[in-house]
Amino acid sequence: MDSDAILSIIISQIRIVVPDLADHPIGRADAMADLGLDSIERSEIVLATLEELGLDIPMVQLHGPRNIGELADLLHAKRAG
């Protein structure tokens, strides 16, 4: 699974957690905070994404990405390594 497939999972989870964003265009450069998601919603999305990918990574290791594209890239690297 490549980074773009992981990005699609993240975007899907965003739309599940925040249905108001169902028709809103979401891209790699978007930050979840800029989309209006609070910290609890962001955590829920990350945890659901990890579960869907079958990854067991401490949340502290996922700190750093500034947008969802960088998060997808990080998860791709963690999955590959």
PDB file with SEQRES, HELIX, SHEET and CRYST1 records, atoms N, CA, C and O in Angstrom:
SEQRES   1 A   81  MET ASP SER ASP ALA ILE LEU SER ILE ILE ILE SER GLN          
SEQRES   2 A   81  ILE ARG ILE VAL VAL PRO ASP LEU ALA ASP HIS PRO ILE          
SEQRES   3 A   81  GLY ARG ALA ASP ALA MET ALA ASP LEU GLY LEU ASP SER          
SEQRES   4 A   81  ILE GLU ARG SER GLU ILE VAL LEU ALA THR LEU GLU GLU          
SEQRES   5 A   81  LEU GLY LEU ASP ILE PRO MET VAL GLN LEU HIS GLY PRO          
SEQRES   6 A   81  ARG ASN ILE GLY GLU LEU ALA ASP LEU LEU HIS ALA LYS          
SEQRES   7 A   81  ARG ALA GLY                                                  
HELIX    1 AA1 SER A    3  VAL A   17  1                                  15    
HELIX    2 AA2 PRO A   19  LEU A   21  5                                   3    
HELIX    3 AA3 SER A   39  LEU A   53  1                                  15    
HELIX    4 AA4 MET A   59  LEU A   62  5                                   4    
HELIX    5 AA5 ILE A   68  ALA A   80  1                                  13    
CRYST1    1.000    1.000    1.000  90.00  90.00  90.00 P 1           1          
ATOM      1  N   MET A   1       0.861  -1.176   0.000  1.00  0.00           N  
ATOM      2  CA  MET A   1       0.000   0.000   0.000  1.00  0.00           C  
ATOM      3  C   MET A   1       0.904   1.235   0.000  1.00  0.00           C  
ATOM      4  O   MET A   1       1.805   1.362   0.829  1.00  0.00           O  
ATOM      5  N   ASP A   2       0.646   2.131  -0.938  1.00  0.00           N  
ATOM      6  CA  ASP A   2       1.483   3.328  -1.029  1.00  0.00           C  
ATOM      7  C   ASP A   2       0.899   4.481  -0.204  1.00  0.00           C  
ATOM      8  O   ASP A   2      -0.176   4.369   0.386  1.00  0.00           O  
ATOM      9  N   SER A   3       1.636   5.578  -0.187  1.00  0.00           N  
ATOM     10  CA  SER A   3       1.252   6.744   0.606  1.00  0.00           C  
ATOM     11  C   SER A   3      -0.096   7.323   0.160  1.00  0.00           C  
ATOM     12  O   SER A   3      -0.874   7.801   0.986  1.00  0.00           O  
ATOM     13  N   ASP A   4      -0.366   7.278  -1.141  1.00  0.00           N  
ATOM     14  CA  ASP A   4      -1.638   7.824  -1.639  1.00  0.00           C  
ATOM     15  C   ASP A   4      -2.832   6.990  -1.155  1.00  0.00           C  
ATOM     16  O   ASP A   4      -3.898   7.535  -0.868  1.00  0.00           O  
ATOM     17  N   ALA A   5      -2.650   5.675  -1.066  1.00  0.00           N  
ATOM     18  CA  ALA A   5      -3.725   4.819  -0.549  1.00  0.00           C  
ATOM     19  C   ALA A   5      -3.967   5.110   0.930  1.00  0.00           C  
ATOM     20  O   ALA A   5      -5.108   5.120   1.391  1.00  0.00           O  
ATOM     21  N   ILE A   6      -2.885   5.344   1.667  1.00  0.00           N  
ATOM     22  CA  ILE A   6      -3.020   5.686   3.086  1.00  0.00           C  
ATOM     23  C   ILE A   6      -3.687   7.048   3.229  1.00  0.00           C  
ATOM     24  O   ILE A   6      -4.510   7.245   4.122  1.00  0.00           O  
ATOM     25  N   LEU A   7      -3.338   7.986   2.357  1.00  0.00           N  
ATOM     26  CA  LEU A   7      -3.983   9.300   2.356  1.00  0.00           C  
ATOM     27  C   LEU A   7      -5.491   9.150   2.157  1.00  0.00           C  
ATOM     28  O   LEU A   7      -6.275   9.826   2.823  1.00  0.00           O  
ATOM     29  N   SER A   8      -5.894   8.279   1.256  1.00  0.00           N  
ATOM     30  CA  SER A   8      -7.325   8.048   1.010  1.00  0.00           C  
ATOM     31  C   SER A   8      -8.026   7.521   2.262  1.00  0.00           C  
ATOM     32  O   SER A   8      -9.168   7.885   2.543  1.00  0.00           O  
ATOM     33  N   ILE A   9      -7.333   6.664   3.009  1.00  0.00           N  
ATOM     34  CA  ILE A   9      -7.906   6.135   4.250  1.00  0.00           C  
ATOM     35  C   ILE A   9      -8.074   7.270   5.259  1.00  0.00           C  
ATOM     36  O   ILE A   9      -9.114   7.371   5.910  1.00  0.00           O  
ATOM     37  N   ILE A  10      -7.066   8.116   5.389  1.00  0.00           N  
ATOM     38  CA  ILE A  10      -7.144   9.247   6.323  1.00  0.00           C  
ATOM     39  C   ILE A  10      -8.305  10.157   5.950  1.00  0.00           C  
ATOM     40  O   ILE A  10      -9.084  10.555   6.816  1.00  0.00           O  
ATOM     41  N   ILE A  11      -8.425  10.487   4.673  1.00  0.00           N  
ATOM     42  CA  ILE A  11      -9.509  11.359   4.220  1.00  0.00           C  
ATOM     43  C   ILE A  11     -10.863  10.709   4.488  1.00  0.00           C  
ATOM     44  O   ILE A  11     -11.802  11.383   4.912  1.00  0.00           O  
ATOM     45  N   SER A  12     -10.967   9.419   4.247  1.00  0.00           N  
ATOM     46  CA  SER A  12     -12.208   8.703   4.524  1.00  0.00           C  
ATOM     47  C   SER A  12     -12.562   8.777   6.008  1.00  0.00           C  
ATOM     48  O   SER A  12     -13.718   8.997   6.367  1.00  0.00           O  
ATOM     49  N   GLN A  13     -11.561   8.592   6.863  1.00  0.00           N  
ATOM     50  CA  GLN A  13     -11.797   8.671   8.307  1.00  0.00           C  
ATOM     51  C   GLN A  13     -12.206  10.086   8.723  1.00  0.00           C  
ATOM     52  O   GLN A  13     -13.060  10.252   9.594  1.00  0.00           O  
ATOM     53  N   ILE A  14     -11.607  11.095   8.111  1.00  0.00           N  
ATOM     54  CA  ILE A  14     -11.995  12.483   8.400  1.00  0.00           C  
ATOM     55  C   ILE A  14     -13.476  12.670   8.097  1.00  0.00           C  
ATOM     56  O   ILE A  14     -14.205  13.275   8.883  1.00  0.00           O  
ATOM     57  N   ARG A  15     -13.917  12.149   6.955  1.00  0.00           N  
ATOM     58  CA  ARG A  15     -15.314  12.326   6.543  1.00  0.00           C  
ATOM     59  C   ARG A  15     -16.279  11.519   7.409  1.00  0.00           C  
ATOM     60  O   ARG A  15     -17.441  11.895   7.563  1.00  0.00           O  
ATOM     61  N   ILE A  16     -15.801  10.415   7.970  1.00  0.00           N  
ATOM     62  CA  ILE A  16     -16.641   9.635   8.890  1.00  0.00           C  
ATOM     63  C   ILE A  16     -16.800  10.388  10.211  1.00  0.00           C  
ATOM     64  O   ILE A  16     -17.905  10.487  10.745  1.00  0.00           O  
ATOM     65  N   VAL A  17     -15.697  10.914  10.730  1.00  0.00           N  
ATOM     66  CA  VAL A  17     -15.716  11.596  12.023  1.00  0.00           C  
ATOM     67  C   VAL A  17     -16.420  12.950  11.939  1.00  0.00           C  
ATOM     68  O   VAL A  17     -17.107  13.358  12.875  1.00  0.00           O  
ATOM     69  N   VAL A  18     -16.244  13.644  10.811  1.00  0.00           N  
ATOM     70  CA  VAL A  18     -16.850  14.966  10.628  1.00  0.00           C  
ATOM     71  C   VAL A  18     -17.668  14.946   9.331  1.00  0.00           C  
ATOM     72  O   VAL A  18     -17.177  15.363   8.282  1.00  0.00           O  
ATOM     73  N   PRO A  19     -18.906  14.463   9.402  1.00  0.00           N  
ATOM     74  CA  PRO A  19     -19.741  14.352   8.196  1.00  0.00           C  
ATOM     75  C   PRO A  19     -19.938  15.674   7.451  1.00  0.00           C  
ATOM     76  O   PRO A  19     -20.226  15.666   6.255  1.00  0.00           O  
ATOM     77  N   ASP A  20     -19.789  16.803   8.135  1.00  0.00           N  
ATOM     78  CA  ASP A  20     -19.929  18.099   7.471  1.00  0.00           C  
ATOM     79  C   ASP A  20     -18.869  18.303   6.395  1.00  0.00           C  
ATOM     80  O   ASP A  20     -19.027  19.163   5.528  1.00  0.00           O  
ATOM     81  N   LEU A  21     -17.788  17.521   6.441  1.00  0.00           N  
ATOM     82  CA  LEU A  21     -16.720  17.649   5.449  1.00  0.00           C  
ATOM     83  C   LEU A  21     -16.887  16.676   4.278  1.00  0.00           C  
ATOM     84  O   LEU A  21     -15.990  16.545   3.446  1.00  0.00           O  
ATOM     85  N   ALA A  22     -18.023  16.004   4.217  1.00  0.00           N  
ATOM     86  CA  ALA A  22     -18.256  14.996   3.177  1.00  0.00           C  
ATOM     87  C   ALA A  22     -18.076  15.546   1.768  1.00  0.00           C  
ATOM     88  O   ALA A  22     -17.544  14.854   0.900  1.00  0.00           O  
ATOM     89  N   ASP A  23     -18.504  16.759   1.532  1.00  0.00           N  
ATOM     90  CA  ASP A  23     -18.414  17.353   0.196  1.00  0.00           C  
ATOM     91  C   ASP A  23     -17.270  18.355   0.076  1.00  0.00           C  
ATOM     92  O   ASP A  23     -17.090  18.973  -0.974  1.00  0.00           O  
ATOM     93  N   HIS A  24     -16.507  18.513   1.138  1.00  0.00           N  
ATOM     94  CA  HIS A  24     -15.402  19.471   1.150  1.00  0.00           C  
ATOM     95  C   HIS A  24     -14.160  18.829   0.511  1.00  0.00           C  
ATOM     96  O   HIS A  24     -13.783  17.718   0.883  1.00  0.00           O  
ATOM     97  N   PRO A  25     -13.525  19.517  -0.445  1.00  0.00           N  
ATOM     98  CA  PRO A  25     -12.297  18.944  -1.014  1.00  0.00           C  
ATOM     99  C   PRO A  25     -11.183  18.908   0.040  1.00  0.00           C  
ATOM    100  O   PRO A  25     -10.924  19.900   0.720  1.00  0.00           O  
ATOM    101  N   ILE A  26     -10.541  17.762   0.159  1.00  0.00           N  
ATOM    102  CA  ILE A  26      -9.465  17.580   1.125  1.00  0.00           C  
ATOM    103  C   ILE A  26      -8.261  17.041   0.361  1.00  0.00           C  
ATOM    104  O   ILE A  26      -8.371  16.070  -0.387  1.00  0.00           O  
ATOM    105  N   GLY A  27      -7.118  17.680   0.558  1.00  0.00           N  
ATOM    106  CA  GLY A  27      -5.910  17.259  -0.155  1.00  0.00           C  
ATOM    107  C   GLY A  27      -4.734  17.057   0.770  1.00  0.00           C  
ATOM    108  O   GLY A  27      -4.829  17.279   1.977  1.00  0.00           O  
ATOM    109  N   ARG A  28      -3.622  16.634   0.193  1.00  0.00           N  
ATOM    110  CA  ARG A  28      -2.389  16.347   0.931  1.00  0.00           C  
ATOM    111  C   ARG A  28      -1.924  17.498   1.807  1.00  0.00           C  
ATOM    112  O   ARG A  28      -1.430  17.278   2.912  1.00  0.00           O  
ATOM    113  N   ALA A  29      -2.078  18.714   1.326  1.00  0.00           N  
ATOM    114  CA  ALA A  29      -1.536  19.883   2.027  1.00  0.00           C  
ATOM    115  C   ALA A  29      -2.428  20.368   3.160  1.00  0.00           C  
ATOM    116  O   ALA A  29      -2.042  21.268   3.906  1.00  0.00           O  
ATOM    117  N   ASP A  30      -3.613  19.788   3.300  1.00  0.00           N  
ATOM    118  CA  ASP A  30      -4.535  20.220   4.351  1.00  0.00           C  
ATOM    119  C   ASP A  30      -4.118  19.670   5.712  1.00  0.00           C  
ATOM    120  O   ASP A  30      -3.753  18.502   5.840  1.00  0.00           O  
ATOM    121  N   ALA A  31      -4.178  20.523   6.710  1.00  0.00           N  
ATOM    122  CA  ALA A  31      -3.955  20.105   8.097  1.00  0.00           C  
ATOM    123  C   ALA A  31      -5.316  19.864   8.737  1.00  0.00           C  
ATOM    124  O   ALA A  31      -6.267  20.603   8.481  1.00  0.00           O  
ATOM    125  N   MET A  32      -5.407  18.836   9.563  1.00  0.00           N  
ATOM    126  CA  MET A  32      -6.688  18.536  10.196  1.00  0.00           C  
ATOM    127  C   MET A  32      -7.175  19.699  11.052  1.00  0.00           C  
ATOM    128  O   MET A  32      -8.374  19.975  11.086  1.00  0.00           O  
ATOM    129  N   ALA A  33      -6.280  20.374  11.734  1.00  0.00           N  
ATOM    130  CA  ALA A  33      -6.677  21.527  12.557  1.00  0.00           C  
ATOM    131  C   ALA A  33      -7.263  22.625  11.679  1.00  0.00           C  
ATOM    132  O   ALA A  33      -8.232  23.278  12.068  1.00  0.00           O  
ATOM    133  N   ASP A  34      -6.685  22.837  10.497  1.00  0.00           N  
ATOM    134  CA  ASP A  34      -7.193  23.864   9.585  1.00  0.00           C  
ATOM    135  C   ASP A  34      -8.564  23.500   9.017  1.00  0.00           C  
ATOM    136  O   ASP A  34      -9.316  24.371   8.579  1.00  0.00           O  
ATOM    137  N   LEU A  35      -8.877  22.213   9.029  1.00  0.00           N  
ATOM    138  CA  LEU A  35     -10.199  21.770   8.587  1.00  0.00           C  
ATOM    139  C   LEU A  35     -11.241  21.901   9.694  1.00  0.00           C  
ATOM    140  O   LEU A  35     -12.425  21.635   9.484  1.00  0.00           O  
ATOM    141  N   GLY A  36     -10.781  22.317  10.878  1.00  0.00           N  
ATOM    142  CA  GLY A  36     -11.697  22.540  11.994  1.00  0.00           C  
ATOM    143  C   GLY A  36     -11.805  21.378  12.961  1.00  0.00           C  
ATOM    144  O   GLY A  36     -12.673  21.386  13.834  1.00  0.00           O  
ATOM    145  N   LEU A  37     -10.943  20.376  12.826  1.00  0.00           N  
ATOM    146  CA  LEU A  37     -11.003  19.223  13.716  1.00  0.00           C  
ATOM    147  C   LEU A  37     -10.292  19.535  15.030  1.00  0.00           C  
ATOM    148  O   LEU A  37      -9.196  20.097  15.040  1.00  0.00           O  
ATOM    149  N   ASP A  38     -10.931  19.162  16.134  1.00  0.00           N  
ATOM    150  CA  ASP A  38     -10.292  19.373  17.433  1.00  0.00           C  
ATOM    151  C   ASP A  38      -9.366  18.192  17.742  1.00  0.00           C  
ATOM    152  O   ASP A  38      -9.309  17.228  16.978  1.00  0.00           O  
ATOM    153  N   SER A  39      -8.657  18.270  18.843  1.00  0.00           N  
ATOM    154  CA  SER A  39      -7.651  17.255  19.166  1.00  0.00           C  
ATOM    155  C   SER A  39      -8.260  15.869  19.363  1.00  0.00           C  
ATOM    156  O   SER A  39      -7.637  14.866  19.017  1.00  0.00           O  
ATOM    157  N   ILE A  40      -9.449  15.805  19.905  1.00  0.00           N  
ATOM    158  CA  ILE A  40     -10.100  14.507  20.102  1.00  0.00           C  
ATOM    159  C   ILE A  40     -10.470  13.898  18.753  1.00  0.00           C  
ATOM    160  O   ILE A  40     -10.260  12.705  18.534  1.00  0.00           O  
ATOM    161  N   GLU A  41     -11.011  14.697  17.858  1.00  0.00           N  
ATOM    162  CA  GLU A  41     -11.358  14.202  16.522  1.00  0.00           C  
ATOM    163  C   GLU A  41     -10.102  13.755  15.775  1.00  0.00           C  
ATOM    164  O   GLU A  41     -10.108  12.723  15.104  1.00  0.00           O  
ATOM    165  N   ARG A  42      -9.037  14.526  15.890  1.00  0.00           N  
ATOM    166  CA  ARG A  42      -7.781  14.159  15.221  1.00  0.00           C  
ATOM    167  C   ARG A  42      -7.261  12.826  15.752  1.00  0.00           C  
ATOM    168  O   ARG A  42      -6.827  11.974  14.977  1.00  0.00           O  
ATOM    169  N   SER A  43      -7.304  12.647  17.057  1.00  0.00           N  
ATOM    170  CA  SER A  43      -6.858  11.378  17.652  1.00  0.00           C  
ATOM    171  C   SER A  43      -7.717  10.219  17.179  1.00  0.00           C  
ATOM    172  O   SER A  43      -7.204   9.147  16.860  1.00  0.00           O  
ATOM    173  N   GLU A  44      -9.018  10.435  17.135  1.00  0.00           N  
ATOM    174  CA  GLU A  44      -9.940   9.396  16.681  1.00  0.00           C  
ATOM    175  C   GLU A  44      -9.619   8.980  15.245  1.00  0.00           C  
ATOM    176  O   GLU A  44      -9.632   7.793  14.921  1.00  0.00           O  
ATOM    177  N   ILE A  45      -9.333   9.953  14.397  1.00  0.00           N  
ATOM    178  CA  ILE A  45      -9.010   9.678  12.993  1.00  0.00           C  
ATOM    179  C   ILE A  45      -7.706   8.900  12.884  1.00  0.00           C  
ATOM    180  O   ILE A  45      -7.623   7.927  12.134  1.00  0.00           O  
ATOM    181  N   VAL A  46      -6.700   9.320  13.620  1.00  0.00           N  
ATOM    182  CA  VAL A  46      -5.406   8.633  13.572  1.00  0.00           C  
ATOM    183  C   VAL A  46      -5.540   7.207  14.093  1.00  0.00           C  
ATOM    184  O   VAL A  46      -5.010   6.277  13.484  1.00  0.00           O  
ATOM    185  N   LEU A  47      -6.235   7.022  15.201  1.00  0.00           N  
ATOM    186  CA  LEU A  47      -6.409   5.677  15.756  1.00  0.00           C  
ATOM    187  C   LEU A  47      -7.183   4.763  14.801  1.00  0.00           C  
ATOM    188  O   LEU A  47      -6.830   3.594  14.640  1.00  0.00           O  
ATOM    189  N   ALA A  48      -8.219   5.283  14.178  1.00  0.00           N  
ATOM    190  CA  ALA A  48      -9.001   4.489  13.223  1.00  0.00           C  
ATOM    191  C   ALA A  48      -8.157   4.139  11.999  1.00  0.00           C  
ATOM    192  O   ALA A  48      -8.264   3.039  11.457  1.00  0.00           O  
ATOM    193  N   THR A  49      -7.323   5.076  11.570  1.00  0.00           N  
ATOM    194  CA  THR A  49      -6.438   4.821  10.433  1.00  0.00           C  
ATOM    195  C   THR A  49      -5.420   3.743  10.785  1.00  0.00           C  
ATOM    196  O   THR A  49      -5.185   2.828   9.995  1.00  0.00           O  
ATOM    197  N   LEU A  50      -4.816   3.847  11.967  1.00  0.00           N  
ATOM    198  CA  LEU A  50      -3.865   2.827  12.419  1.00  0.00           C  
ATOM    199  C   LEU A  50      -4.524   1.458  12.465  1.00  0.00           C  
ATOM    200  O   LEU A  50      -3.934   0.464  12.042  1.00  0.00           O  
ATOM    201  N   GLU A  51      -5.745   1.409  12.978  1.00  0.00           N  
ATOM    202  CA  GLU A  51      -6.469   0.138  13.063  1.00  0.00           C  
ATOM    203  C   GLU A  51      -6.714  -0.437  11.671  1.00  0.00           C  
ATOM    204  O   GLU A  51      -6.526  -1.631  11.440  1.00  0.00           O  
ATOM    205  N   GLU A  52      -7.134   0.421  10.751  1.00  0.00           N  
ATOM    206  CA  GLU A  52      -7.410  -0.054   9.390  1.00  0.00           C  
ATOM    207  C   GLU A  52      -6.139  -0.562   8.712  1.00  0.00           C  
ATOM    208  O   GLU A  52      -6.188  -1.493   7.908  1.00  0.00           O  
ATOM    209  N   LEU A  53      -5.002   0.052   9.039  1.00  0.00           N  
ATOM    210  CA  LEU A  53      -3.723  -0.363   8.454  1.00  0.00           C  
ATOM    211  C   LEU A  53      -3.094  -1.537   9.203  1.00  0.00           C  
ATOM    212  O   LEU A  53      -2.101  -2.103   8.746  1.00  0.00           O  
ATOM    213  N   GLY A  54      -3.669  -1.905  10.353  1.00  0.00           N  
ATOM    214  CA  GLY A  54      -3.113  -2.988  11.139  1.00  0.00           C  
ATOM    215  C   GLY A  54      -1.805  -2.617  11.816  1.00  0.00           C  
ATOM    216  O   GLY A  54      -0.958  -3.478  12.054  1.00  0.00           O  
ATOM    217  N   LEU A  55      -1.638  -1.331  12.127  1.00  0.00           N  
ATOM    218  CA  LEU A  55      -0.418  -0.844  12.778  1.00  0.00           C  
ATOM    219  C   LEU A  55      -0.654  -0.631  14.266  1.00  0.00           C  
ATOM    220  O   LEU A  55      -1.715  -0.165  14.680  1.00  0.00           O  
ATOM    221  N   ASP A  56       0.342  -0.977  15.053  1.00  0.00           N  
ATOM    222  CA  ASP A  56       0.294  -0.731  16.495  1.00  0.00           C  
ATOM    223  C   ASP A  56       1.481   0.171  16.829  1.00  0.00           C  
ATOM    224  O   ASP A  56       2.558  -0.301  17.194  1.00  0.00           O  
ATOM    225  N   ILE A  57       1.259   1.469  16.696  1.00  0.00           N  
ATOM    226  CA  ILE A  57       2.314   2.465  16.895  1.00  0.00           C  
ATOM    227  C   ILE A  57       1.869   3.418  17.997  1.00  0.00           C  
ATOM    228  O   ILE A  57       0.741   3.911  17.973  1.00  0.00           O  
ATOM    229  N   PRO A  58       2.745   3.681  18.962  1.00  0.00           N  
ATOM    230  CA  PRO A  58       2.397   4.676  19.981  1.00  0.00           C  
ATOM    231  C   PRO A  58       2.154   6.049  19.336  1.00  0.00           C  
ATOM    232  O   PRO A  58       2.884   6.457  18.433  1.00  0.00           O  
ATOM    233  N   MET A  59       1.139   6.739  19.802  1.00  0.00           N  
ATOM    234  CA  MET A  59       0.793   8.048  19.231  1.00  0.00           C  
ATOM    235  C   MET A  59       1.970   9.027  19.283  1.00  0.00           C  
ATOM    236  O   MET A  59       2.096   9.891  18.416  1.00  0.00           O  
ATOM    237  N   VAL A  60       2.820   8.894  20.287  1.00  0.00           N  
ATOM    238  CA  VAL A  60       3.951   9.808  20.427  1.00  0.00           C  
ATOM    239  C   VAL A  60       4.894   9.701  19.222  1.00  0.00           C  
ATOM    240  O   VAL A  60       5.583  10.668  18.895  1.00  0.00           O  
ATOM    241  N   GLN A  61       4.933   8.560  18.570  1.00  0.00           N  
ATOM    242  CA  GLN A  61       5.777   8.385  17.395  1.00  0.00           C  
ATOM    243  C   GLN A  61       5.178   9.024  16.145  1.00  0.00           C  
ATOM    244  O   GLN A  61       5.826   9.076  15.099  1.00  0.00           O  
ATOM    245  N   LEU A  62       3.959   9.504  16.251  1.00  0.00           N  
ATOM    246  CA  LEU A  62       3.295  10.103  15.101  1.00  0.00           C  
ATOM    247  C   LEU A  62       3.232  11.621  15.203  1.00  0.00           C  
ATOM    248  O   LEU A  62       2.532  12.272  14.429  1.00  0.00           O  
ATOM    249  N   HIS A  63       3.954  12.174  16.145  1.00  0.00           N  
ATOM    250  CA  HIS A  63       3.977  13.613  16.327  1.00  0.00           C  
ATOM    251  C   HIS A  63       4.955  14.225  15.315  1.00  0.00           C  
ATOM    252  O   HIS A  63       6.067  13.724  15.148  1.00  0.00           O  
ATOM    253  N   GLY A  64       4.553  15.283  14.656  1.00  0.00           N  
ATOM    254  CA  GLY A  64       5.460  15.958  13.746  1.00  0.00           C  
ATOM    255  C   GLY A  64       4.866  16.358  12.411  1.00  0.00           C  
ATOM    256  O   GLY A  64       5.115  17.471  11.949  1.00  0.00           O  
ATOM    257  N   PRO A  65       4.076  15.479  11.759  1.00  0.00           N  
ATOM    258  CA  PRO A  65       3.518  15.864  10.464  1.00  0.00           C  
ATOM    259  C   PRO A  65       2.672  17.130  10.564  1.00  0.00           C  
ATOM    260  O   PRO A  65       1.881  17.295  11.493  1.00  0.00           O  
ATOM    261  N   ARG A  66       2.855  18.021   9.589  1.00  0.00           N  
ATOM    262  CA  ARG A  66       2.135  19.293   9.587  1.00  0.00           C  
ATOM    263  C   ARG A  66       0.837  19.234   8.789  1.00  0.00           C  
ATOM    264  O   ARG A  66      -0.004  20.127   8.900  1.00  0.00           O  
ATOM    265  N   ASN A  67       0.674  18.187   7.987  1.00  0.00           N  
ATOM    266  CA  ASN A  67      -0.542  18.061   7.196  1.00  0.00           C  
ATOM    267  C   ASN A  67      -0.829  16.574   6.960  1.00  0.00           C  
ATOM    268  O   ASN A  67      -0.038  15.715   7.349  1.00  0.00           O  
ATOM    269  N   ILE A  68      -1.952  16.282   6.329  1.00  0.00           N  
ATOM    270  CA  ILE A  68      -2.323  14.873   6.188  1.00  0.00           C  
ATOM    271  C   ILE A  68      -1.446  14.139   5.177  1.00  0.00           C  
ATOM    272  O   ILE A  68      -1.310  12.918   5.254  1.00  0.00           O  
ATOM    273  N   GLY A  69      -0.859  14.855   4.244  1.00  0.00           N  
ATOM    274  CA  GLY A  69       0.078  14.221   3.319  1.00  0.00           C  
ATOM    275  C   GLY A  69       1.314  13.734   4.050  1.00  0.00           C  
ATOM    276  O   GLY A  69       1.783  12.619   3.821  1.00  0.00           O  
ATOM    277  N   GLU A  70       1.839  14.572   4.930  1.00  0.00           N  
ATOM    278  CA  GLU A  70       3.007  14.160   5.724  1.00  0.00           C  
ATOM    279  C   GLU A  70       2.651  13.017   6.672  1.00  0.00           C  
ATOM    280  O   GLU A  70       3.476  12.135   6.910  1.00  0.00           O  
ATOM    281  N   LEU A  71       1.446  13.021   7.210  1.00  0.00           N  
ATOM    282  CA  LEU A  71       1.004  11.918   8.064  1.00  0.00           C  
ATOM    283  C   LEU A  71       0.936  10.629   7.253  1.00  0.00           C  
ATOM    284  O   LEU A  71       1.377   9.580   7.722  1.00  0.00           O  
ATOM    285  N   ALA A  72       0.390  10.698   6.048  1.00  0.00           N  
ATOM    286  CA  ALA A  72       0.313   9.518   5.183  1.00  0.00           C  
ATOM    287  C   ALA A  72       1.711   9.005   4.860  1.00  0.00           C  
ATOM    288  O   ALA A  72       1.943   7.796   4.868  1.00  0.00           O  
ATOM    289  N   ASP A  73       2.641   9.906   4.578  1.00  0.00           N  
ATOM    290  CA  ASP A  73       4.023   9.508   4.283  1.00  0.00           C  
ATOM    291  C   ASP A  73       4.665   8.827   5.495  1.00  0.00           C  
ATOM    292  O   ASP A  73       5.354   7.817   5.353  1.00  0.00           O  
ATOM    293  N   LEU A  74       4.434   9.385   6.683  1.00  0.00           N  
ATOM    294  CA  LEU A  74       4.991   8.810   7.907  1.00  0.00           C  
ATOM    295  C   LEU A  74       4.419   7.416   8.163  1.00  0.00           C  
ATOM    296  O   LEU A  74       5.160   6.486   8.483  1.00  0.00           O  
ATOM    297  N   LEU A  75       3.102   7.274   8.022  1.00  0.00           N  
ATOM    298  CA  LEU A  75       2.483   5.970   8.230  1.00  0.00           C  
ATOM    299  C   LEU A  75       2.978   4.955   7.192  1.00  0.00           C  
ATOM    300  O   LEU A  75       3.163   3.779   7.508  1.00  0.00           O  
ATOM    301  N   HIS A  76       3.190   5.408   5.966  1.00  0.00           N  
ATOM    302  CA  HIS A  76       3.731   4.532   4.932  1.00  0.00           C  
ATOM    303  C   HIS A  76       5.129   4.054   5.324  1.00  0.00           C  
ATOM    304  O   HIS A  76       5.443   2.872   5.181  1.00  0.00           O  
ATOM    305  N   ALA A  77       5.967   4.967   5.816  1.00  0.00           N  
ATOM    306  CA  ALA A  77       7.320   4.595   6.235  1.00  0.00           C  
ATOM    307  C   ALA A  77       7.283   3.627   7.420  1.00  0.00           C  
ATOM    308  O   ALA A  77       8.055   2.669   7.459  1.00  0.00           O  
ATOM    309  N   LYS A  78       6.392   3.871   8.386  1.00  0.00           N  
ATOM    310  CA  LYS A  78       6.272   2.990   9.539  1.00  0.00           C  
ATOM    311  C   LYS A  78       5.790   1.612   9.125  1.00  0.00           C  
ATOM    312  O   LYS A  78       6.229   0.600   9.671  1.00  0.00           O  
ATOM    313  N   ARG A  79       4.892   1.579   8.164  1.00  0.00           N  
ATOM    314  CA  ARG A  79       4.335   0.297   7.691  1.00  0.00           C  
ATOM    315  C   ARG A  79       5.395  -0.493   6.944  1.00  0.00           C  
ATOM    316  O   ARG A  79       5.465  -1.716   7.064  1.00  0.00           O  
ATOM    317  N   ALA A  80       6.222   0.205   6.172  1.00  0.00           N  
ATOM    318  CA  ALA A  80       7.260  -0.448   5.392  1.00  0.00           C  
ATOM    319  C   ALA A  80       8.426  -0.913   6.264  1.00  0.00           C  
ATOM    320  O   ALA A  80       9.088  -1.908   5.967  1.00  0.00           O  
ATOM    321  N   GLY A  81       8.662  -0.162   7.357  1.00  0.00           N  
ATOM    322  CA  GLY A  81       9.823  -0.478   8.197  1.00  0.00           C  
ATOM    323  C   GLY A  81       9.435  -1.290   9.339  1.00  0.00           C  
ATOM    324  O   GLY A  81      10.283  -1.652  10.155  1.00  0.00           O  
TER     325      GLY A  81                                                      
END                                                                             
